[in-house]
């Protein structure tokens, strides 16, 4: 089922579960009221990811003194969505290091088909490699040249 069908089924189920009274109106009226309330609240998506890095050294060499290691490379949680008036928002924190930091916190509005205004902290649109999410990179590390690209 697509997203609209899923929302419609959920709204119908919720509307059917609401207790009826003499002035409650028809099922269609209750669904319309719920859809109006949903548009007012907007869409909310909660998301997150964990990327764990573990190294196992299988060597008898005492010359290099290498040890097994593991760490949480990325641990992020956030919320994003849309509200009335065409505004979008995103807030995401990274808690993988010893101190948590905000990676994204912005409001955005599409002015027309080709222009957007964004206010807050977000990735600068400078290079394709920097803009590609770590979820979709082929290798665990980005290239060395990426260190010269302005980040967040």
C-alpha positions in Angstrom: 0.0 0.0 0.0 1.2 3.5 -0.7 1.5 6.2 2.0 -1.8 7.9 1.1 -3.7 4.7 1.2 -2.2 3.8 4.6 -3.1 7.2 6.0 -6.6 6.9 4.7 -7.1 3.4 6.2 -5.7 4.7 9.5 -8.0 7.7 9.5 -11.0 5.5 8.7 -10.1 3.1 11.5 -9.7 6.0 13.9 -12.9 7.6 12.8 -14.8 4.3 13.3 -13.4 3.9 16.8 -14.6 7.3 18.0 -17.7 7.0 20.0 -20.8 8.2 18.2 -23.5 10.5 19.6 -26.6 11.9 18.2 -24.9 15.0 16.8 -21.6 13.3 15.8 -22.5 13.3 12.1 -21.7 10.7 9.5 -18.5 8.8 9.0 -17.5 11.0 6.1 -17.9 14.1 8.3 -15.7 12.6 11.1 -13.0 11.5 8.5 -13.0 15.1 7.1 -12.6 16.5 10.6 -9.7 14.2 11.3 -8.0 15.0 8.0 -8.3 18.7 8.8 -6.7 18.1 12.2 -3.9 16.2 10.6 -3.2 19.0 8.1 -3.0 21.5 11.0 -0.5 19.3 12.9 1.5 18.6 9.8 3.7 15.5 9.1 6.2 14.3 11.7 8.9 11.7 11.1 11.2 10.4 13.8 14.3 8.8 12.5 17.7 7.6 13.6 20.7 5.4 12.9 23.6 3.6 14.6 26.8 2.8 12.8 29.1 0.6 14.9 32.8 -0.1 14.0 34.6 -3.1 15.3 38.2 -4.2 14.5 39.6 -7.6 15.2 43.4 -8.1 14.9 44.4 -11.7 14.2 48.2 -11.5 14.5 50.8 -12.9 16.8 53.2 -10.1 16.1 54.3 -8.1 19.2 56.1 -5.6 17.1 53.1 -3.4 16.1 51.2 -3.7 19.4 47.8 -3.7 17.7 44.7 -4.4 19.7 41.1 -5.2 19.0 38.9 -2.1 19.0 35.3 -1.1 18.7 33.4 2.2 18.8 30.1 3.8 17.9 31.0 5.7 14.7 27.6 7.4 14.4 24.6 7.5 16.6 22.0 9.9 15.5 18.3 10.6 16.3 16.1 13.3 14.9 12.8 14.6 13.9 11.7 16.1 10.6 8.4 17.2 9.0 6.2 19.7 7.4 3.8 22.3 8.8 1.2 24.6 7.4 2.3 27.3 5.0 4.8 25.1 3.1 7.4 25.1 5.9 9.7 22.1 6.5 11.9 21.5 9.6 14.6 19.1 10.7 16.4 18.6 14.0 19.1 15.9 14.4 21.7 15.3 17.1 24.7 13.0 17.0 25.5 11.3 20.3 28.4 9.0 19.2 31.2 11.0 20.6 31.7 11.9 24.3 29.8 15.2 23.7 26.6 15.3 21.8 26.3 17.8 19.0 23.5 19.1 16.8 24.1 18.1 13.2 21.0 19.7 11.6 18.6 22.2 13.0 16.8 24.2 10.4 13.5 25.6 8.9 13.0 25.6 5.2 10.4 27.0 2.8 10.0 26.4 -0.9 9.5 29.8 -2.5 8.7 28.4 -5.9 9.8 25.4 -8.0 13.4 26.4 -8.2 14.2 28.3 -5.0 14.3 27.4 -1.3 15.1 29.5 1.7 16.8 27.6 4.6 17.5 29.1 8.1 19.6 27.3 10.7 22.4 24.7 10.7 22.6 22.3 7.8 25.1 20.8 5.3 26.4 23.3 2.8 25.7 22.3 -0.8 29.3 22.3 -1.8 30.3 18.8 -3.0 28.4 15.6 -4.0 30.5 13.5 -1.6 29.7 15.8 1.3 26.0 15.9 0.5 25.7 12.2 0.2 24.5 10.7 3.5 26.8 8.3 5.3 24.0 5.7 4.9 24.6 5.6 1.1 28.4 5.8 0.8 30.2 2.8 -0.6 33.2 2.9 1.7 33.3 3.5 5.5 35.5 6.6 5.1 35.2 9.5 2.7 38.1 10.4 0.4 41.0 12.5 1.7 40.1 15.4 -0.5 36.8 15.7 1.3 38.7 17.2 4.3 39.1 20.4 2.4 35.4 20.8 1.8 33.4 23.0 4.2 31.1 20.9 6.3 28.4 21.8 8.8 
